[in-house]
Amino acid sequence: MRLVFAGTPEPAVPSLRALLDSPRHEVVAVVTRPDAPAGRGRKLVRSPVGALADEHGIEVLTPAKAGEPEFLDRLRELAPDACPVVAYGALLPQRTLDLPPQGWVNLHFSLLPAWRGAAPVQAAIRAGDEITGASTFRIVKELDAGPVFGVVTEKIEPTDTAGALLERLSHSGARLLVSTMDGIEDGAIEAVPQPPDGVSYAPKVTVEDAKVTFTDPAHAVDRLIRAVTPEPGAWTEFRGERLKLGAVTVLDEDPLPPGELRVERKRVVAGTATQPVRLGEVQAQGKKRMAATDWARGTRIDQGERLS
């Protein structure tokens, strides 16, 4: 089939690469978000999907809005049979959805109807789900509510961060997306409506959402930190300044008051509403990331001081 692929960040790259490697499909163009400023110099940088398309000499379309007349005109000229989508990051109006005969087929990193929205992987980890996965579905106007073509499942490991889990899903999801496009071309699969029960939502995670509150139970502290790693990154406050937090380990030990720090020779422990946790890496304001023990030695923490 003739395909126009839509996607933007790094997790979408394996899917584009898999479609480019498929002997059955031709990617005639890529749609991605406009170049964005990055780095100290704030220079405009191509998205990861756009950069891969450039490497392969594929036309890159970067409309500010996916309903722009110029974009729609070009899409008609390209005449794709279908438009696979992975984390494109912008709304697709109905007039855009109606153009390809086989529609826009989205790869979403959850087992729909669970965790519709922008941050399904983060939501699954924070909720303590043991199993997640990826789904391919036909895009409709309602958010992530279209009929499903196929799914793949993935176990959530106890130490998984959102970054590690999304990395695995981006590759298993890429294989699912290619097999979905194959099935659509063959007429071998049909999209099945999502069940009305079990719908949940996963909105975008903000920096404020990533603040760790040590009055929560230890398991909630651990899940939140893993859910927001690497982006936007977990943090708390110490002595009125922001302190970024890496992964923690829940300890089967006597409790400490929530947030209270206990500095030992080989570890730094913080209290929660239940068991204490051992801090991994931390990053103080204006400092490099370091082991919590190194930070504690340099900071000279007094007995009874707490993370807020």
C-alpha positions as CSV (number, residue, x, y, z in Angstrom):
1,M,0.0,0.0,0.0
2,R,0.9,3.6,-0.4
3,L,1.4,5.1,3.0
4,V,1.9,8.5,4.6
5,F,3.3,8.0,8.0
6,A,2.6,10.5,10.8
7,G,4.8,10.6,14.0
8,T,7.2,12.8,15.9
9,P,9.2,11.5,18.9
10,E,11.8,8.7,19.2
11,P,9.3,6.0,20.2
12,A,7.7,6.4,16.7
13,V,11.0,5.8,14.9
14,P,11.0,1.9,15.1
15,S,7.6,1.9,13.5
16,L,8.7,4.1,10.6
17,R,11.8,2.1,10.2
18,A,9.8,-1.2,10.1
19,L,7.4,0.2,7.4
20,L,10.4,1.4,5.4
21,D,11.9,-2.1,5.6
22,S,8.6,-3.8,4.6
23,P,8.6,-5.1,1.0
24,R,4.8,-4.7,0.8
25,H,4.4,-1.0,1.5
26,E,5.7,2.2,0.2
27,V,6.1,5.2,2.5
28,V,5.6,8.2,0.1
29,A,5.8,10.9,2.8
30,V,6.1,11.6,6.5
31,V,4.0,14.0,8.5
32,T,5.6,15.3,11.7
33,R,5.5,18.3,14.1
34,P,7.4,21.4,12.9
35,D,11.0,21.8,13.8
36,A,11.4,22.9,17.4
37,P,14.1,24.8,19.3
38,A,16.4,22.6,21.4
39,G,19.7,22.8,23.3
40,R,21.5,25.8,24.7
41,G,21.5,27.7,21.4
42,R,17.8,27.0,20.9
43,K,18.4,26.1,17.3
44,L,15.6,24.6,15.3
45,V,15.9,20.8,15.3
46,R,14.0,18.2,13.2
47,S,11.9,15.7,15.0
48,P,13.4,12.1,15.2
49,V,10.8,10.9,12.7
50,G,11.6,13.8,10.4
51,A,15.3,13.1,10.6
52,L,14.9,9.4,9.7
53,A,12.7,10.5,6.7
54,D,15.4,12.9,5.6
55,E,18.0,10.1,5.7
56,H,15.9,8.1,3.3
57,G,15.1,11.0,1.0
58,I,11.4,10.9,1.9
59,E,9.2,14.0,1.7
60,V,8.6,15.6,5.1
61,L,5.4,17.6,5.7
62,T,5.3,19.8,8.8
63,P,1.9,21.5,9.0
64,A,1.2,23.7,12.0
65,K,-2.2,22.2,11.9
66,A,-3.3,19.0,10.2
67,G,-6.3,20.7,8.7
68,E,-4.5,23.4,6.7
69,P,-5.7,23.6,3.1
70,E,-2.1,23.4,1.7
71,F,-1.5,20.2,3.7
72,L,-4.8,18.6,2.6
73,D,-4.0,19.5,-1.0
74,R,-0.6,17.8,-0.8
75,L,-2.2,14.8,0.9
76,R,-4.6,14.4,-1.9
77,E,-1.8,14.6,-4.5
78,L,0.1,11.9,-2.6
79,A,-3.0,9.7,-2.6
80,P,-2.1,7.3,0.2
81,D,-4.2,4.2,0.8
82,A,-3.7,4.5,4.5
83,C,-1.9,6.7,7.1
84,P,-0.3,4.9,10.0
85,V,0.2,7.1,13.0
86,V,2.5,6.8,16.1
87,A,2.7,9.6,18.6
88,Y,2.2,12.4,16.1
89,G,1.2,14.9,18.8
90,A,-1.6,16.9,17.0
91,L,-5.3,16.6,16.4
92,L,-6.5,15.3,13.1
93,P,-9.8,17.0,12.0
94,Q,-12.5,14.9,10.3
95,R,-11.7,16.4,6.9
96,T,-8.2,15.0,7.2
97,L,-9.3,11.6,8.6
98,D,-11.7,11.2,5.6
99,L,-9.0,11.4,2.9
100,P,-7.2,8.0,2.8
101,P,-9.5,5.1,1.8
102,Q,-8.3,2.9,4.6
103,G,-8.2,5.7,7.2
104,W,-5.6,6.7,9.7
105,V,-4.4,3.7,11.7
106,N,-2.9,4.6,15.1
107,L,-0.4,2.6,17.2
108,H,-1.2,3.4,20.9
109,F,0.9,2.1,23.8
110,S,-1.9,0.6,25.9
111,L,-4.4,-2.2,25.9
112,L,-7.4,-0.1,24.8
113,P,-9.9,0.9,26.2
114,A,-7.5,1.3,29.1
115,W,-5.4,4.5,29.3
116,R,-6.6,6.5,26.4
117,G,-4.7,9.7,26.1
118,A,-1.2,11.2,25.9
119,A,0.7,9.3,28.6
120,P,-0.5,5.6,28.7
121,V,2.8,4.1,29.7
122,Q,3.3,6.5,32.6
123,A,-0.3,5.9,33.8
124,A,0.1,2.1,33.7
125,I,3.2,2.2,35.9
126,R,1.8,4.7,38.4
127,A,-1.4,2.6,38.7
128,G,0.6,-0.5,39.5
129,D,-0.6,-2.5,36.4
130,E,1.2,-5.8,35.9
131,I,0.4,-6.1,32.2
132,T,0.2,-3.4,29.5
133,G,0.7,-3.5,25.7
134,A,0.0,-1.8,22.5
135,S,-3.0,-1.5,20.2
136,T,-3.6,-0.6,16.6
137,F,-6.9,1.1,15.9
138,R,-8.7,3.3,13.3
139,I,-8.7,6.9,14.4
140,V,-12.1,8.5,14.9
141,K,-13.0,11.9,16.3
142,E,-13.4,10.8,19.9
143,L,-10.0,10.4,21.7
144,D,-8.5,7.0,21.2
145,A,-11.9,5.4,20.9
146,G,-11.8,3.9,17.4
147,P,-12.2,0.2,16.6
148,V,-9.2,-2.0,17.3
149,F,-7.3,-4.1,14.7
150,G,-4.8,-5.9,16.9
151,V,-3.0,-5.9,20.3
152,V,0.3,-7.1,21.7
153,T,0.9,-7.5,25.4
154,E,3.9,-6.7,27.6
155,K,4.7,-7.5,31.2
156,I,5.6,-4.5,33.4
157,E,8.6,-5.4,35.4
158,P,8.9,-4.2,39.1
159,T,11.9,-2.0,38.2
160,D,10.5,-0.6,34.9
161,T,10.7,3.1,34.2
162,A,8.4,4.7,31.7
163,G,11.5,5.1,29.4
164,A,12.5,1.4,29.6
165,L,8.9,0.1,29.1
166,L,8.2,2.5,26.2
167,E,11.4,1.4,24.5
168,R,10.2,-2.2,24.5
169,L,6.7,-1.3,23.4
170,S,8.1,0.8,20.6
171,H,9.6,-2.3,19.0
172,S,6.9,-4.8,19.7
173,G,4.4,-2.2,18.6
174,A,6.3,-1.6,15.4
175,R,5.9,-5.2,14.5
176,L,2.2,-5.0,15.3
177,L,1.7,-2.0,13.1
178,V,3.3,-3.6,10.1
179,S,1.2,-6.8,10.6
180,T,-1.9,-4.6,10.8
181,M,-1.0,-2.8,7.6
182,D,-0.4,-6.2,5.9
183,G,-3.8,-7.4,7.2
184,I,-5.6,-4.3,6.0
185,E,-4.1,-4.7,2.5
186,D,-5.1,-8.4,2.4
187,G,-8.5,-7.8,3.8
188,A,-7.7,-10.4,6.4
189,I,-8.5,-8.3,9.5
190,E,-11.4,-6.2,10.6
191,A,-11.5,-3.5,13.3
192,V,-13.5,-4.5,16.4
193,P,-15.3,-1.8,18.4
194,Q,-13.8,-1.2,21.9
195,P,-15.9,-2.4,24.8
196,P,-17.8,0.3,26.7
197,D,-16.4,-0.9,30.1
198,G,-12.9,-0.5,31.3
199,V,-12.3,3.0,29.8
200,S,-9.6,5.0,31.6
201,Y,-7.6,8.1,30.7
202,A,-4.0,9.1,30.8
203,P,-3.5,12.9,30.3
204,K,-0.2,14.4,29.7
205,V,2.1,14.4,32.7
206,T,3.3,17.8,33.8
207,V,6.3,18.8,35.9
208,E,3.9,19.5,38.9
209,D,2.5,15.9,38.5
210,A,6.1,14.6,38.9
211,K,6.5,16.0,42.4
212,V,7.1,13.3,45.0
213,T,5.1,13.5,48.2
214,F,6.7,11.4,51.0
215,T,3.5,11.3,53.0
216,D,2.3,8.8,50.4
217,P,3.0,5.1,50.9
218,A,6.3,3.7,49.7
219,H,4.8,1.8,46.8
220,A,3.2,5.0,45.5
221,V,6.5,6.9,45.8
222,D,8.3,4.2,43.9
223,R,5.7,4.0,41.1
224,L,5.5,7.7,40.6
225,I,9.3,8.1,40.3
226,R,9.5,5.2,37.8
227,A,6.4,6.6,35.9
228,V,8.0,10.0,35.3
229,T,11.5,8.7,34.5
230,P,13.0,10.0,32.3
231,E,10.4,12.7,31.5
232,P,9.5,15.0,33.0
233,G,11.6,13.6,35.9
234,A,10.7,13.1,39.6
235,W,11.5,15.8,42.1
236,T,11.0,16.9,45.7
237,E,12.3,19.8,47.8
238,F,15.1,20.0,50.3
239,R,15.9,23.2,52.2
240,G,13.6,25.1,50.0
241,E,15.3,24.0,46.7
242,R,14.3,21.5,44.1
243,L,16.0,18.1,44.3
244,K,15.6,15.7,41.4
245,L,15.2,12.0,42.2
246,G,16.2,8.8,40.5
247,A,14.8,5.4,41.2
248,V,14.3,4.3,44.8
249,T,14.2,0.9,46.5
250,V,11.4,0.1,48.9
251,L,12.9,-1.4,52.1
252,D,11.3,-4.0,54.4
253,E,12.4,-2.1,57.6
254,D,10.9,-0.1,60.5
255,P,9.2,3.1,59.3
256,L,10.7,6.6,59.5
257,P,8.6,9.8,59.7
258,P,7.5,10.8,56.2
259,G,10.4,12.5,54.3
260,E,12.8,12.2,57.2
261,L,16.4,11.4,56.0
262,R,18.7,8.9,57.6
263,V,22.3,9.0,56.3
264,E,24.4,5.9,56.7
265,R,27.8,5.1,55.4
266,K,26.6,3.2,52.3
267,R,23.1,4.5,51.8
268,V,20.6,7.3,52.3
269,V,17.1,6.3,53.5
270,A,13.9,8.5,53.4
271,G,10.7,7.8,55.3
272,T,7.3,7.5,53.7
273,A,3.8,6.8,55.1
274,T,4.7,3.1,55.2
275,Q,8.2,1.6,54.8
276,P,11.3,3.7,54.1
277,V,12.9,3.9,50.7
278,R,16.6,4.0,49.8
279,L,17.5,6.9,47.5
280,G,19.4,6.1,44.3
281,E,20.7,9.0,42.4
282,V,19.7,12.6,43.1
283,Q,20.5,16.0,41.5
284,A,20.5,19.2,43.5
285,Q,19.8,22.5,41.9
286,G,22.8,23.6,39.8
287,K,24.6,20.3,40.4
288,K,25.4,17.2,38.4
289,R,23.5,13.9,39.0
290,M,25.2,11.8,41.7
291,A,24.7,9.0,44.1
292,A,22.6,10.0,47.1
293,T,25.5,9.1,49.5
294,D,27.8,11.5,47.7
295,W,25.1,14.2,47.8
296,A,24.5,13.6,51.5
297,R,28.2,13.8,52.4
298,G,28.5,17.2,50.6
299,T,25.3,18.6,52.0
300,R,26.0,17.6,55.6
301,I,22.4,16.7,56.5
302,D,21.4,17.3,60.1
303,Q,19.5,14.7,62.1
304,G,15.7,15.0,61.6
305,E,15.9,17.0,58.3
306,R,13.3,16.1,55.8
307,L,12.4,16.0,52.1
308,S,9.2,18.0,51.7
